[in-house]
């Protein structure tokens, strides 16, 4: 009983990393499916006790080692792509996972069931952004015909400059324009920039769709 109390104190109070951070790192298994923690020890007058319980990041796990029967994990190889790969035996690991099904040490991420709804939501949100950009209409750039159809270098450069400006305005990358004030014989501007809108444009409220997909993602995670 005394040894159990001492071990509890070593874990809860004496670790190099606070126990609350250790628990937070263990909870990363909900995202990745598993969480490998390496345990280091230190020797004190009253025995050998845990010194640290540190996460070995899931994306640095290169491969797993199994015994000859391929039934028991014997350790993992960690590769951070900077230093040579290091083997960590299972005796030095605190390996937690969301499931033990099939003996897979990497288990199954709780987010796996939410991937398809997430991809759908992403497409809808991108479409919603495009709708917002088009709410003010499409960019209309008016140029003289000799510039629009000209093949000489000046006309080509001028036309390309206005095309770039139109693209920047359409994607909200530009907030101001400078135009010449030249007019034709009917006092119409030769150069002009405006937004063209359609009165009959039908808007679609995508918020209920996104909300429904959010619920699908939440239920998928909670179901796992």
N, C-alpha and C positions, 0 to 999 in steps of 0.2 A: 504493500500500500504506500509506503514511504517513497519507494522508487517510482511508482506511478505519479505521485504528487510532484516529485522532482522533475520527471519527464514532462509533465504538463506545464510546469513553470518554465522549463527550457524552451518549450515550443511557443508558449503564449507570451513570454516576457523577455527571454534572453536571446532570441534569434537576431542575427545581424540585420535582417529585413523584418519590419514589423509584421505581426501575424495578420493584420487586416490587409496588408498588401499581398501576402501569400494567398489569402482567400480570394482576393480579387483576381490574381493570376490563375488560380485554379478554375475560376468561373469562365475563363477564356475557352474552356472546353465546350461551352454552349455554342460558341461561334465555329470552332474548328472540329468539335466532336471529341477531342481529347486534350489533355494538358500534362506534359511530362515535366516533373519537378525533380531536379537533382538535389540530393541531400548531402551536405558536407557535415563533418563531425569535428568536435574539439575535445581534447582531454583536459579534465579538471581534477581537482583533488578527490572529489567524490564520485568520479567515474567519467565515462565518455558520453557526451550529450550532443544533440543536433546543434550545429552552428548556423546553418542557413538552409532554407528550402527555396530554391530559385528556379524560375521557369526557364526551360530550354525552348526557345520560340519554335512554334509548330512549323514555320516555313523554313527552318534550318534542319529539320529531320530528313536526312537523305534516304535512309532505309532502316528496316528493322531486322534484327537477327532472331532466329528461332532455333530450338533444339532440333536434333536429328529427326524427330517425329513430326516436326512442324506444328506442334501443339502448344508449346510454351514459349513465350517471348523471353529471350535471354539478354536483350539490350537493344540499343539504337545507335546509329551513326549520325553524329551531328556535323553538318558542314555549313559554315557561314560564308563560304566562297571567298574568304580572305585568308584563313588559316587552313592547314591540313585537316581532313576529317578526323573526328575524335569518337572513339567508341565509349559509350556509357553503359555499364552493365545494369541489369534490371535491379540488382541488389542495392544500387545507389539511387534508384528512381522511385518517386511517388507518382504513379501513373493513374490518373483519373480519367474517366470517360463517361459519355452519356448512355452507353449501352455496352453489353458484353456479347452481343449477338454475333455468332460466327467466329468468335475469338479474334476479331479484328482489333488491334491495339489503337487504331485511329477512330474507331467507333463511327458515329454519324452526327453531323452538325444539325442542331435544331433548326437552323435556317434553311436547310436543304429543301424542305417542303414549300418554302416561301419564294423560291427562285423564280418559278414561272409567273406567279402573280406580280412579283417585283419587276420582271422584264416587261410585262404588259403595262404596269403603271408607268414605267419609264417612257414607253412609247407614247402613252396618252399625255403625260406631262410635257413631252417635247412638242406634241401636236398643239397642246394648249398654249405653249409659248409662241408657236407660229401664228396661232389665231390672234394672240395679243399684239404681235408685231403688225399683223395685217388689219388691225382694228381701225387704224387711221387711214387705210387705203394703200394703194400701191404707188410707188414713186413714178412720176411722169416727168421726163426731161425733154424739153423742146429745144431743138438745134436747127440752124439754117440748113437747108438741103445741101448746099455746097460743102458744109462740114460733115453732114451725116453720110453723104455719098462720095465725098472726095477721096482721092487715092494718093494725093501728095502727102509729104511727111508732116506738114503742119496740121492738115485736116485729120490725119490719122492720130497724131498725138493729142489733139484737142478732143476728138471723139472718145479716145481711150480714157482721157482724164475725166470726162463727164460720166462715162460708164462706171468708172471706179467710184466716183462721187455718189452715183445712184445706188450702187451696191452698199456703200457705207451708210447711206441714209436708211436703206431698207433694213439693215441689221442694227440700226441705232448706234453706229460707231462714229457718226459725224452729226454735229448739232447745228452747223451753220454753213452757208454757202455764199460765195461771192460771184455775182453775175454781171456781165456787161449790160448797159442800159440801152443798147442799140435797138432801133425800131425800124419796121419796114414803112413803105409809103402809106400804109393804112393805119399807122401808129400802133401796130401790134409789136410786142416784144419779140425779138429774134431768138433770144435765149430766155428760157423760163423753167422753173422747177416747181412742181406741185404734187399733191397727193390726190389720187382719184379714188373716190369711194362709191359704193353701190348702195342705194337706199334699201334695196330688197335683200341685202346680205343677211342671212339667217345665222344667229349665234347659237352655239350649243353650250349648255352648262355642263362642264365635265366634272364638277365637284362631286356630285353623287356617285359617278363612276369611280373616281379616285377613292372616295370614302368606302365604297363596297370592296375595292381591291385591298385597301388597308385592313379591313375586317377579315378578308380571306387570308392575308399574310399572318395576321395575329392568330387566327384559328389554326392555321397550319403549324405555327410554332408551338402553340399550347397543346395541340393534339399529340405532338411528338413528346 
